[in-house]
């Protein structure tokens, strides 16, 4: 049963007498994932702040965190290496620019190496 009067969501909020007042929780709506053909991904080799270790950095993904995780998992599995995904970026350990470009284009993404 849904309760529209959940006081825990409004804890520490000043009362308003305006009947049309909508409480803003401060949470941003997650961006809807664009189809692969509309994604404009950029692939580059990054060595900054990584103790000289090279990583393949994929940027420009627009979509939900779940879709980003799924794409990162697919890339890491095919490359056979580790990595991470956060803030719309995918890090893959090592120099796998060409391999990730081939995988992304086969999956229908617009990608380029910069």
NORPE-V615757 format. One line per field, one symbol per residue. burial: + if it has 9 or more other ideal C-beta (glycine too) atoms within 8 Angstrom, else -. Layout:
BEGIN
burial->???
END
This chain:
BEGIN
burial->-----------------------------------+--+-++++++---+---++++++++-++--+++-++-+++--+-+-+-+---++++++-++-+++-+++---+++-+-
END
